[in-house]
Amino acid sequence: MDISDINADIMESLGAYGQVLETLSPEALKRQPDPESWSMGQLFIHLLDDTMNFHLRLLEACLSPEAPRQGTKNGVGEAVYQANAFSDIRVKGRRTAANVPQPTDKAELEGKMNLLQTAIAQASEKLATNPISGKIEHPALGFLDAKEWFQLIAIHFRHHLRQKARIEAFLNT
């Protein structure tokens, strides 16, 4: 995949998330299917904050001249990038319904979406002009270069589209 394809993939997912954000009431954004599951608002917080504070930060670190140039993806990482997707499984990670905050309001999420769209566009431009990068280790996938961190954003967004659909189904019942 080239950078423009990855960027288009990210923007398509952001469009799908943006559409649901427009339609939900502030109350619906905070309704959880059950105490152990995220609300739609918590899903947004997870995606927006992790992308800005983890994926894009490490992508930037890869573009630094001081970034290490060695390291490879592990077996899980190779499988994820070969498929350009995570396995269709529900992952219980460190980010739980208890420790992912609810959004303050809809405006908070809209503001973060706008900031993220700008940051994605800037990252895409940087990657187009800085093709050589170092590698930073992902805790589950091994060492990723800047382009792979960018692609991981697209993979992560698409992975959570399934969760978005489950939450929407709950909200529509």
C-alpha positions as a printed Julia matrix, in Angstrom:
173×3 Matrix{Float64}:
   0.0     0.0    0.0
   1.22    3.46  -0.71
   0.76    6.45   1.59
  -2.18    7.9   -0.34
  -4.04    4.56  -0.17
  -3.47    4.34   3.58
  -4.58    7.95   4.0
  -7.77    7.25   2.0
  -8.43    4.16   4.15
  -8.08    6.21   7.34
 -10.31    9.0    6.02
 -12.99    6.5    4.97
 -13.09    5.09   8.51
 -13.09    8.58  10.02
 -16.06    9.39   7.79
 -17.96    6.39   9.14
 -17.21    7.43  12.72
 -18.11   11.04  11.93
 -21.5    10.02  10.54
 -22.46    8.2   13.72
 -21.2    11.09  15.85
 -23.54   13.46  13.98
 -26.58   11.29  14.62
 -26.18   10.38  18.3
 -27.53   12.41  21.17
 -25.18   13.28  24.03
 -27.03   10.73  26.18
 -26.69    7.97  23.58
 -22.95    8.63  23.31
 -22.6     7.62  26.97
 -24.92    4.57  27.04
 -23.05    1.32  27.56
 -24.43   -2.04  26.4
 -23.33   -3.41  29.78
 -20.98   -2.3   32.58
 -18.01   -4.1   30.99
 -18.5    -2.64  27.49
 -17.58    0.75  26.13
 -20.12    3.33  25.15
 -19.84    4.88  21.69
 -18.26    7.93  23.35
 -15.64    5.76  25.05
 -14.89    4.09  21.72
 -14.31    7.54  20.22
 -12.08    8.58  23.14
 -10.03    5.41  22.71
  -9.58    5.84  18.96
  -8.89    9.57  19.03
  -6.58    9.64  22.04
  -4.61    6.5   21.16
  -4.1     7.68  17.59
  -2.9    11.13  18.64
  -0.87   10.07  21.7
   0.46    6.69  20.61
   0.36    5.92  16.89
   1.17    9.39  15.55
   3.71   10.08  18.3
   5.63    6.9   17.45
   5.31    7.58  13.72
   7.01   10.94  14.38
   9.7     9.25  16.46
  10.47    6.94  13.53
  11.16    9.98  11.34
  13.81   11.27  13.73
  17.4    10.83  12.51
  18.19    9.31  15.92
  15.57    6.55  15.59
  17.0     3.03  15.54
  17.05    1.49  12.06
  17.07   -2.16  13.09
  14.43   -4.57  14.27
  11.71   -6.55  12.58
   8.06   -7.33  13.06
   7.37  -10.5   15.02
   5.14  -13.33  13.74
   1.94  -11.63  14.89
   3.05   -8.37  13.26
   3.84  -10.12   9.99
   0.39  -11.74   9.96
  -1.39   -8.45  10.72
   0.42   -6.59   7.93
   0.06   -9.45   5.46
  -3.71   -9.39   6.06
  -3.81   -5.59   6.49
  -6.16   -6.32   9.39
  -6.37   -7.64  12.92
  -8.03  -10.99  13.43
 -11.78  -10.75  13.87
 -11.65  -11.3   17.61
 -12.75   -9.27  20.59
  -9.66   -8.23  22.52
  -9.7    -7.63  26.26
  -6.87   -5.17  26.73
  -5.67   -2.73  29.33
  -8.23   -0.16  28.15
 -11.46   -1.17  29.9
 -14.85    0.47  30.37
 -13.68    1.39  33.87
 -10.56    3.28  32.75
 -11.6     4.85  29.44
 -13.38    8.08  30.29
 -16.72    9.11  28.92
 -16.55   12.22  26.73
 -17.44   15.48  28.39
 -19.79   16.31  25.55
 -20.24   15.94  21.81
 -18.22   19.1   21.13
 -15.16   17.48  22.76
 -15.31   14.58  20.31
 -15.95   16.85  17.32
 -12.95   18.98  18.27
 -10.72   15.93  18.65
 -11.95   14.56  15.31
 -10.97   17.84  13.61
  -7.55   17.84  15.26
  -7.02   14.22  14.25
  -7.97   14.85  10.62
  -5.41   17.67  10.48
  -2.76   15.49  12.14
  -3.44   12.62   9.7
  -3.07   14.98   6.72
   0.21   16.31   8.13
   1.52   12.8    8.78
   0.61   11.76   5.25
   2.54   14.73   3.83
   5.58   14.01   6.01
   5.6    10.36   4.99
   5.4    11.3    1.3
   8.54   13.42   1.66
  10.44   11.3    4.23
  10.32    7.75   2.91
  13.25    6.47   5.0
  12.55    5.98   8.66
  13.7     4.33  11.79
  11.77    1.7   13.66
  10.03    1.79  17.01
   8.82   -1.34  18.78
   5.09   -1.98  19.14
   4.37   -4.11  22.24
   2.47   -6.79  20.3
   3.69   -6.5   16.69
   7.44   -5.94  16.88
   9.4    -3.14  15.22
   7.44   -0.88  12.86
   8.65    1.9   10.59
   6.77    5.17  10.11
   4.69    3.92   7.19
   3.71    0.82   9.17
   2.64    2.97  12.13
   0.5     4.98   9.71
  -1.01    1.8    8.29
  -1.68    0.61  11.84
  -3.99    3.6   12.31
  -6.09    2.39   9.36
  -6.04   -1.19  10.64
  -7.03   -0.09  14.14
  -9.89    2.1   12.9
 -11.28   -0.68  10.7
 -10.98   -3.19  13.54
 -13.15   -1.01  15.79
 -15.81   -0.57  13.08
 -17.14   -3.98  14.18
 -17.41   -2.73  17.76
 -19.09    0.45  16.49
 -21.69   -1.71  14.72
 -22.36   -3.71  17.9
 -22.85   -0.52  19.93
 -25.13    0.94  17.23
 -27.22   -2.25  17.29
 -27.55   -1.91  21.07
 -28.53    1.75  20.79
 -31.18    0.91  18.15
 -32.92   -1.71  20.3
